[in-house]
């Protein structure tokens, strides 16, 4: 209530200043609006220039990307086709599929393997019967080995060896099965590269079941080899093995990010799309019709775009789903569109692909997004409503209005700053009032307790000598509490007036720690506190005020006592670290948040006011600790976790001459 009158006066001052500024500003803006009306014819051209400028970086970015893309094709077009496929579809994701033809229209990539694998079943009848019908695996192994020795067909030999491994596994001879499989997988005497891959698949399956320590590394290595161009293996064989391998990985529940299967998935997707296009395409009929570097549409169940690039000996067609092209243009359209203008995407048939929900009228601007898309792909610009020109002209008026408002706002801001100053003063007054209330509470409580106890003793109402002793001890406790509180107030007062004087001399850290422990020991013993003191030996001396540092440790130990749980565990550690003598006080108390740790050294601040009132204190202890440590040119650090406790560490420079 005391501050209400000044506050009302402040509001009146701010209101009068606002009127003095706003009234002439409004008049000025009215004249400006009349002048703006004559500029409406120029607004259309200004809008076009604005949106052309807005679209320019996006269109330029598409153009530069296309040039870079084309340069990279020309630089790598003579690479081996599989490397080209991996780079463009898996590594850089320039395309979702690739077709390569020679100058005569002959397909060079992707092509299937020429290998044919037909097994003479009559040779294997007896072995199969022993393995699958009779479960006589020893006989089956003998039969397979005889077939392999008498055979000259590498694939049949490979199948015999694989069958032997299978039978060894069934007999439980896992070590031999793995050994044979490793030999089959990594030797090429009687096998093709496909056989190697199939044998390695079997080896991985064995590792998955029986030796998980080697499983992940073998999977990673096979993935790398399949996606490598170093082995002359057809892409359809790689895709088959890769698909089987991904199935094994899925069964083993290996995390995809751990072995990076994303590249393998891109490979299979690009392989599938490339073969779909090859199956529906007659390149010899169309290669001469297609324009280079222009968008081609393939008539497939799913709309696929392609683009032809030529060099000396190859015709390269990069393919992608229509959704990919549309997403790029949608992104550009969304970035250019705003509250006044909407940008629509239209394809080569002038069909709307994106952007227009209802008929907005005629487009006021058209942009060709990229030369590779051809002339018919366009970004058309429409206004949201027919009154957009008026709105654009009104923007000029808005500029003037906001200029006036800005001036008015500056005046109002000045008033607000003054109001904030008053608010800060009010908070300071509240802080002082709270301080007085705290002092009153902290002084009155021990005095009241002592008065009751003294009255009881004077009236002789004690039942026996033990009760008198108990009352006297309580009086002594309250007296000690009162003394500590008054000492803190006096110290704080000297701090405020810069009258605190310290007597520096060479002091023993051990003596300081022992003095603090003795001062607090009685309190700890009464409360059954588990107190542990660890002092390193030897310790150098420090240049310090011994009594002041004892006060620091007593305050920290007292805080640890007050803010600990019922089962109190408190430690005082003294040690040397980085040429500093460190006093560390740890507890298992309530802990503090980061925000609380930033403020605990502020004067009068109490992390838990309700708990502080239940114990004692005016929020001065830690500010006094900080003041004393700073006077000693030391540092105090805090570490704390909610529910785990806190650790305060005081660091003081050790005496260099020891």
N, C-alpha and C positions, 0 to 999 in steps of 0.2 A: 504493500500500500504506500510505503514511503517513496517509492520510485515512480508511482503512477503519474504524478503531476509533471515531472521533467520529461517523462516518456510522451505524454500528450503534447507538451510544448514542442518536442522534437518532431512529432508527426505534423504539426501545423507548419513548422518551418519548411519541412520537405514538401508539403502540399503547395505552399505558396511559391516555392522555387519551381516546382513542376508546372504550375499554371503560367508562371512568367516565361517559361521556355516553350511550352506546348502551344499556347495561343498564337504567337506570331508564326510558329512553325506551320500550323494548320493553314493559316492565310497564305503563306508562301507556297505550300504544296498545291493549293487550289489554282494559283496562277500557273504553276508548272504543269498541272494536268491539262490546262487549256492548250499549252504549247505542244504537249505530247500528241494531242489529237491530229496535228498536222503531219506527224511522222508515220502514220499508220500505213501509208502506201509503201514506205521503205521497209516495213517490218518483214514482209514476205521474203524479200531478198536476203535480209539479215538472218532470218531463220534458216534459209537454205544454206547460207554460208556457215552458219553455226553447226548444222548437222553434217555438212560435208567435212568440216574440220573434225567433228567428233568421230566420224566413220573412218577418216583417213588413216589413223594409226592401225586400226584393225585390218583394213584392206591391204595396207602396206606390209603388215606382218604376214598376212596370207601370201602375198606376192613373194616376199623374201624367203618364206618357208618353201614355196614351190621352186624357186631358183636353187636354193640349197639342196632340196630334194633331188632335182634334176641333175645337178652337178655330181651328187653322190652316186646317182645311178650310172652316169657316164664313167666315173672313176672306178667303180667296182663291177661294171657289167662284164668284164673279161675274167673275173674271178671264177673259180669252179662253182657250178650252179648250186650245189648244196650250201656252200658258204654264203652265197648271195641270198638264198632262201632264208637261212638262219638269221642273217643280219637284218634283212628288211621285214621279216614277219615276226621274229621272236625277240631280237635284241632292241631294235629301234621302233618296231611296230609301225613302220610306214605303210604296210599293206596287210590285208588279211588273207591273201592268197597270191600266188605267182604262177604265171605261165610263160614259158620261153620256147620260141620256135626259131628254126633257122631261116635263111632267106628264101627257101623253097616252101616254107610252110610245114616242115617236118617238126613234130613235137620233140623238144629236147628235155623239157622238164615240166611237170613231173612224169616220169616213166616208171613202169612196173618192172620187176625183175624178170630176166629171161630164164631163170632156173626152173626146171620142172622136177618135182619130187614125187615119183611113183614107186611104191614098194611092191616087190614080187611076193605076194602073200603066201605062195606055196612054200617058199623058203622058211617062212616064219611060223607055219602052222604048228609044228611040234613044240617050238619054244613058247609060243603064246599059250598052248594048251597046258604046258607045265606050269607057267606063271599064273594064268588067270583061272583055269579050271581046277587044276590039282593043287595049287599053292605049293608046288615043289620048287622053291626058289633056287636051290642048289643046282638042280637039273636044268632049270631055265637059264641060269648063268652060263652053264657049260654049253648049252645049245646056242645061245647068243654069241659066245666067244668063237665057236666053230664056224658059225655063219660069217662073222666078221673076218676071220682068217682066210676063208675061202672066197671072199667077195672082193671085187674091184670097184664097186660103185660107192663113191664117198658118202653119199647121203645114207645108204643102207648100212654102211659101216658105222656111221655116226649114230643111227637109230639103235644098232646093236649095243654100242657102248653106253648109250643113254639107258637102254633097257637093263643092262648089267647094273648100272648105278641104282636104278629103281628097285631091282631085286635085292641088292645089298642093303638098301634102306629097309626093305620089308623084313629082312632077316635080322635086323638090328645091328648090322656091322656099319655103323654110321661113320666111323673114322675112315674106313676104306672107301665108303661111298663118296665122302667129301674129297678124299685124296684123288680118286678116279675122276670126279667131276671137275676138280681144279685142273687136272692134266688135260682133260678134254676141252675145257673152256679156253685155255691159254696156249694150246699148241695148234698148229695149222697143217700138220702132216697129212691128215686124212679128212679135212673139213673145209667148208667154205666159211666166209665171214658170218653168214646166217647161222651156220651150225655153232660157231663160237658164241654168238649172242644167245642162242637157245640153251646152250650148255651153261652159260653164265646165269641165265634165268633159273635153271634147275639148281645151280649152286646157291643162289640167293635164297631160294625156297628152303634148301637144306639149312642154311645159316639161320633163317627165320625160326625154324623148328628146333634146331639143336645147338646153335652157337651164336647167340644174339650179339656177342661182342664184335664179331666181324660183319654182321648183317648190314648195319647202317653205312659203313665205309664201302662195302661192295655195291650197295644200291647207288650211292653217290658216284662211284667210279663208272658204273654201267650207264647211268644217266649222262654223264659227261661224254663217254665214248659214243653213245647213240647220237648225241647232238654235235659230234665232232665230224669234220670232213676228212679226217686222216685215213679212214677205212672206206674202201670202195664198195659200199653196200647200198643197194637201191633204197629209195625213200619208202616204198611200200613195206619192205622188210623192217626198216627202222620203225615205222609207224606201228607195225604189228607187235614187235618186241616191246616198244615203249608202252603200248596199251596194256600188254600183259604185266609189265613192270609196275605200272600205276595201280593195277588191280592188286598186286602183292603188297604194295605200299599201303593201300587202303585197308587190306586185311590186317596188316601189322599195326595199323593206327599210328603211323609215324606222322608227326606234325609236318605239314607241308612247308612251313617257313624254315624248318630245320634243315631240310634238304633241297629247298628251293625248286618245287615242282611246277611253279608257274610257267617257266620257260617250256617245260615239256607239254603242258596243257595248251600253250599258244601254238606249239609245233603241231599237235594233233588237230587243232581247230583249223589252222592254215592248210594243212595237208588235206583235210576233208573237203574244205571249200574249193581248193585247187582241183581236186579230182571231180567234184560235182560239175565244175565249169567245163573241164575237158570232155566229160561224157555228153554234154549238151551242145558242144561247140564244133563247128566245122571251120577250122582256121583257114584252110586253103581257099575257101570260097569268100572269106571275109577280110583277110589281111590286106588285100589291095583296096578294099572299100573304106577301111577305117582310117580316120585322120590321126596323125601323130599328135600326142599331147592334148587330145580332146576326149571328153567323157564318152564312154561306150556303155550302153545299157544291155545287159544279157537277159534274155527272156527265160528266166528260170522261175520255179515256184516262189522263190524269195527274190526280191529285186536286188540285183548285183550290179555294181558299177565297175568298169575297168578303164584303164588308160594305157595306150600303146606308146612305147619308147623304142626307138631304133638306133642301132649302131652298125658297124661294118658287117657283122655276120649274124647278129641276133635281133629278134623281135621280142621285146619284153613287155608282157602285159601284167600290170599290177592291179589287183582286184580288191574290192572292199564292199561290204554291205552298204546299202543305201542309207541305213540308219546312221552309219559312221559319218558320211558326208553331211547328212542333215544335221547331226549333232554339232558339227563344227559351225555350220551356218546359223543354227539356232543360237549358239553361244554369242556369235557376232551380233545377231539381231537383238538378243536380250540386253547386251551391253550398250547398244545404241539407243534402244527404246527408253522412254521416260514417261512422265505423267502427261506430256503434251503430244508426243508422237509415238506411234507404234510401227514397228518394222516387220514386214512380212517376207517370207521366203517362198519363191516360186521356181518350179523346176523347168526342164526343157520343154514340157508340154504346156507350160504356163499354168500348171495346177498349183494351187496354194498348198504349201507343205507345212507352214508354221506361221502363227502370229495373228491371223485375222479371225476374230470371233463373229463379227457381224459386218455388214456392208458399210465401210467408212467413207464411201465416196471415192473421188478420184485421187490417185497418188500425186503428191506434189514433187516427188523426186524419185529417181531410179538409179541404182548403182549395180554394175556388174562386179560380183564379188571376187572372181578369179578367172583369168584367161583360160585356164585348163578346163573350166566348167562349160565353156562355150558362151555364145551370145545370149542364149535364151534363159539361162539361170540368172535370176535377178533378186536384189533386195529392193522392195518398194516401200516408200515412206508415206504413211497416212497420218492425218491429224485425228485425234480422238473425237473432236467435235468441230462443227463449222465455225464456232466463235473463237477459234484458236488465235486468229490474228488480233482480235480485241484483247485476248488474254496476254499475248506477247507485248502489245502496246502498253497494257496495264502494268507489265513488269517494269517499264521505265518509270511509271508513276510510283511503283513500289520502291524503286531505288531511292527516289527522293523522300518518300515517306519514311523509309528506314533510316535515311540520313538524319531526318529530324528526330526520329525516335532514338537514334544513337546519341544525339546531343542531349536529349531529355534523359536518356538512360544514364549518361555520365553524371548528370546532376543527381539523379536518384541514387546512383551508386555511391556518390560522395555522402549522401544522407545515410545510406545503408552502412557505410564504413563508420560513420559517427555513431550509428545505432549499435554497431558491433562493439565499438569502444566502450559504450555505456554498458552493453551486455557483459563484456569482459570485467568491467568494474563491479557489476552486480555479482558475477561469479566469484570475484575476489572477496567481496563482502560476505558472500555465503560461506566461502572457505574459512574466513576469519571467524564467522559465527559458529561454524561447525567445530573449529579449533577450540573456541571458548567453551562450547558445550562438552567437548571431549575432555578438556582440562577439568571442568566442573565435575564431570562424571568420575574421572580418574582420581581426582583429589578427594571428592566427597565419599567415594566407596570405602577406601581404607580408613578414613577418619571416622566414618559412621561405625564401621566394624570395631575399631579400637575403642570408640566411646562406649559401645554396648558392653564390650569385654571389661573395660575399666570399671564401669558402673557395677557390673556383676561382682567384680573383685572387692570393690569398696563396700558393697552391701553385705559381703560375707556369705554369699549364697552358694559358694562352692561346697560340694559334698566332701571332698577330700583333697589331700595335697596333690595328687596326680592331676585332678581337674584344674587346680590352680596353675600347675606347671603347663598344662595343655593350653590354657587361656593365655598365659604369658608368652608361650611359643607363637600362638596366633597373632598376638600383639606385635611380637618381634618380626613376624613374617610380613604383616601389613605395613609396619614401619619401614622394613627393607624395601618393600614395593614402593612406598611413598618416596623414600630417599632416591631410589633409582629414577623415578619419574621426575623428581625435582632436578636431579643431576642432568637428565636429558634436556629438560627445559632450559637450564642454565647453559649447557653446552650449545644448544640451538641458538640461544640469545647471543652468545659470544660469536658463534658462526655468522649470524646475521650482521653483527657489528664489526666483523673481522678482528675481534679481540682475542680469539683463541691463540694461545701461545704454547708451542711445543718445545720440550727440552730434548734435543737430539744428542744422542751419545751411542757409543758402541754397545749393542745389546745382544744377549743370547736368545735365539729363537726358542731354545728348549725352556729357558726360564719363563719367557712370555707365555708359552703354551701351558706350562705347569701352573703358573699363576691363574690363568683363565680357568683351568680345570678345577683348581682348588676353590675358586670363587663360585663355581656352579655345582660343585660336587654334592653339597648337602641337598640342594634342590633335586638333583637327579636321584640320589639315594632314596629319598622319601617317596618318589614316584616310581621306583623300581625301573629306572631307565637303564637299558643295556648301553653302556658308554664305553667306547674303545678308543684309545689314543695310541697312535703309531708315530714315532719320531725317528727319523733317519739319523744315523750316526756315521761319521761326524757331520756337523753342520757349521758353516761359516757364520760369523757375526754379521749383524746388520746395523746401519746407522739409523736409529729410530728413537722415538719416545716410548719407552717400555710401558708406561702406564696407559698411554693412549692406545697402543696396540692390544694391550690386555682388554681394554674396553671394547675394541673391535671384536675380539674373539668371544668375549662374554655376550655381547649383543647377538652375534651369529648363533652361538650355542643356545641362548635363550629363545631365539626365534625358532630354531630347530625343535626345541622342547614344545613350544606353544603350538606349532603347526604340524605336529606329528600325530599319528594315530595312537590308540590306546597302547599297543605294543610298540613302544618307542625304541628305535635303534639309532644311535647317534655316534658319529665317528669324528675325531679330530686327528688329521694327518698333517705332519710337517715333513717336508722333503725339499731337496734341491733339484731344480730343473732349468736348463738353459741360463745358468748364472743367476737365477732368481731363487730366493727362499720362498717357498709356497706354504701357506696355511690353508688347509682345505677342511671345511665343515660339511659333512654329509648326513642326511637323514632319510627316513623312509616315510615321510609325511605326505601331505595332500598333493604337493606339486603345484605348478603354476602354468598358465597359458603363455604363449609368446607375447601377447599384448600386455599381460600382467608383468612379465619380466622386464619389459621396456620401461615400466613406470615405478617399479618397487623402490627405486632410490629417490623418487620425488618426495619432497617434504609433505607430511601429513597423509601420504597415500597409504592405504591399507588394502591388500589384495582381497581380503574377506572381512568386511566390516562387522558382520554379525559375529564371526568367530573371534575377532579382536575384542569386541565388547564382552564376550564371555570370558576371555582371559584377562588381558591388560594391554596397555600401550596406546600411544597417540599418533602412531605413524611416523615417528621421528628416528627410531633406532637405526634403520638402514641408511637414512640420509646422513646421520652422524657418522656411520661407518664409512660411507663414501667420502665424506669430507676429510676424515682422518687419513684414509688411504691416499687420496689425492694430495694431501699435504706432505705425505711421505714419498711422492712421485712414484707411487705404485699403481697397480691395476687390480680391480676386483671383477671376477667373471662368475657368471651364473649358468648352470645347466639344470634343467628341470623337466619332468614329465608328469602329467596329471596321473595321480594315483600311485606313482612310483617313488616320489620324493625329490629333493633338491640337493644341489652341491654348490657351495660358495667357495671360491678360491681367491685368496689374496696373494698377489705376487709382489715381492719387494726385492730390490737389487741387493745382491750379496756383497760383502766387503771384498774388494778386489785384492787387497794385500794379504789375504789368507790363502 
